[in-house]
Amino acid sequence: MTYKLLIVDDNSEVRNLLRLTLSFGDYEIKEAINGVDALNVINEWHPAIVLLDIMMPGEKDGLQVCREVKKDPTLKDTFIAMLTARGQDQDIQEGSDAGADAYLIKPFSPLELSTLVSRFALKNKQI
Amino acid sequence: MTRHLNNYNRADFKLMLGIILVYLLLIKIVFSYIYTEGEASIIWLPSGVGLAILLLHGKRYWPSIFLGILVSYVFVLNRPLLPSISVALLSNTLEPLIAVWLLSAMQYRSRVFDANLNDPSDFLLLTTAAAISALIAALTGCSILSIFNTYAWKDFPSNLLYWWMGNLLGVILVTPLMLIWRKKSSHKPNFEHQKLEVALYIGVSFITGQVLFMDKMHSFFGNVAQNYWMFGLVCWGAVRFGLRITLLVISMVGVQALLGAKLGLGTFGHDYAQSHLTNFWFYMLTLSLVGILLSTFIQKRRQSEIELSMSEMRWKYALEGSGDGVWDWNLQTNEVIFSKSWKAMLGYSEHEIGNHISEWENRVHPEDKIKALADIQAYLNCISVSYTNEHRMLCKDGSWKWFLARGMMFNQIKSINNKPERMVGTHTEISRHKLLENVLKQNEEDLHTIFAQSPDGIVVFDDSRDISHINDAFCQISGLSYDKLIGIKENIFDAMMQNLCGDRSRYPATSNLQHTAITSFSIKQKAQPKRRASDRGEHIEIFIPEHRVLLRSLIQLDQQRLSRVMYFRDITAETLIDRMKSDFLSTAAHELRTPMSIILGYAELLKLRSFDQSTQIKMVDSIHEQSQSIVSLLNELLDLARIEARAGKAFNMQKTSLAPIIKSLTDTFMMAGDLRKVKLSALPELPELLIDKEKIVQALKNCLSNAFKFSSIDSEVSMDVSLTQVTNKPEIIITIRDHGIGMTSLQLARVFEKFYRADTSGKVAGTGLGMSLIKEIIEYHGGEVIVESEFGIGTVVTLTLPVPLNKKEREL
């Protein structure tokens, strides 16, 4: 089964890296470069997995996007992994409060990331 | 009756028995030896004894007198029962009772009778009471006897007089003798040292009595002997020995004179026949009066002399003992008596200082003299109520000591020309007080300076919680004026402070704070554990007149008092720098994480997976690019940190001409993959500047690279250099202009923020530190950085550098 996966990051290099990392799995990948963009894509496309950067320019940051998605009953099952350079305990708590399913701190290991995402996919398959 | 008897104990009965026996004896003696006319005698001893008994032992012994008379009359004299006994009982019992009552009721010059006969008035009171009571007794007795026809009515006046005379003399002769010899006075006269004289006196008196009244040595003295001799002897006794011995001699004389009269010898040998002993009576009365009055008078004088000298001594000891020097100044003669301690205070011995006012005047410190003399004058003129003055006096050893002088006009006696006569006073040494006073004054001044100069704001509330002191620092911090704050209540102060905090923070009010909740401060508690300021204070953030962070500590000086002190320490700088540092660090870390995640990610992918050639190259390029960006980020971070930390010490300032630097920079400046060159307009003639060449080049490079990075490859980047001469502060202005993407006003506002990057696409390499670095460098040189930008049109960066004035220009 092919999962829809959305990469949200303002940095193109990071997006390239993520795309390359996940290219070995069975994912249909889309990209967004800011919060507003990301929400639009999520609402229209309903991805199963979102890799979400927190610090992004524009009206909405990653945490706000996460909160809105988790608030929406039709979207709340979306698997959201926060992917950020902000790695302090307080930030992680904020992410968890916003409803994020996973919290990855940059720099992250691509292997770790692909394992995390594929584990989610496997779990969903079993269900 | 039984109840009445219960009031008497065994000792009383014994005494009463004794009294009865005394009466038996007395009456036997009177009727056997003393001339009596009917029921009356010229000396009626029982009336004196009765009064003495009641005075010495109390009125309640009257029954013993009654019984004594009864027993004597019935068993000794065998008198018929009536009317003789009844008269004797009535008059003899009544008389002493009346006399005692009179003595307790009478006063002489507000003096109550004292049975110790310390004062002549006591004796006068006694005599008066005796005269009255004797009259009553005589009246009663004579009347009854006349009624019962024992006496003839025609003899009533003479009987009455005779009776009265006898009773009175009895009291005068016997009562004082008994009172004095029985008295338990604390100061009994002591005759030890004049035993011989007393013996001689009594002997001479006895012999004189024998000569005068018993007609002894008649052959020798003959008719020379006169009874007035005895007055001389009584005076001797009164002056030398007092009442006891004198009374003894008077009694002795009375016995001798009476015996003489009885035997028909001496002075009163014919008195019975001639005047019924009236001469004797007058003689004894006068002798007694003279002896007793003179004795009591002299005794009293002597007593008051002792008391006076005792009190003088007490005052002297008190004054000298207190260490005060005493002076007594005769204002008329300017003679002064200085006490020994006055002289000792100045280090002189008794005889080294004379008795003139100049002894004081010459020793007063010249600075204090005028005031001291003026104070004295003011007091003497009754302008001031008292004289007190503090002045220095010169001591013998040449040192100056401080004294407090106090004095008063003596008794306020004014002499004829209405000038005060004497002034008496003391000098107390107060050098130590003065020293302490000065130290205190100095301390207060020091504290006041500290208070005024303190960089911390201090607000002091007094016991009624009104502001009593505020220092300048607080006015400066709060922007509130002294006049607005002084005297206001604590709750109003709270409201004013809340006002300064605005809506954004809360001021923790103190007016409702319990006293026990406040740190109490005591100088004694030196050993208190050290606390950091922040441990016992509250952070207060005010926004008016500007954003400040204050640390407030509230201190109570004394647990018993309501006064409080508030300290406001301005910790804005510390707090904001702390905040900035932590922000800076976390931002720096964050900026490093993104390139590192790309490097780490690609490296790991390359290690784990295989990619085609072109992807591999792309990945390695990315790694390289991000590594470079980390290196430049680190370099710029270090540069910035170095500039900030050393506050410019890293700068190597030299007098340099700017033109060649700019020329070589614009000639060589190239961006990778960009073929454009900087378009430099013609340079004007530029003066030499004091700059760090390398740093200026770095700043210019940063400006140019920004211009290149954010503009399209076919647009123009230009640089202008000009010199303003308009103001008296000439400046070199460097303008770098591009026609690139520009910035929005929001982006422009944050342009100098560290790590801020208007472009976040990651397409353009950069650290976000460039503009901060430019600003640091130019501002260190005394210049300014101005950035103007319009989104989509381009950006203009203007740098100014001040031209140092040479000497000539400065003088102008």
Interface residues (C-beta under 8 A of the other chain):
Chain A: D10 N11 S12 E13 V14 N16 L17 L20 T21 F24 I33 M55 M56 P57 A85 R86 G87 Q88 I105 K106 P107 F108 S109 P110 L111
Chain B: S586 A589 H590 E591 R593 T594 M596 S597 I598 I599 L600 G601 Y602 E604 L605 L608 R609 F611 T615 M619 S622 Q626 T760 S761 G762 K763
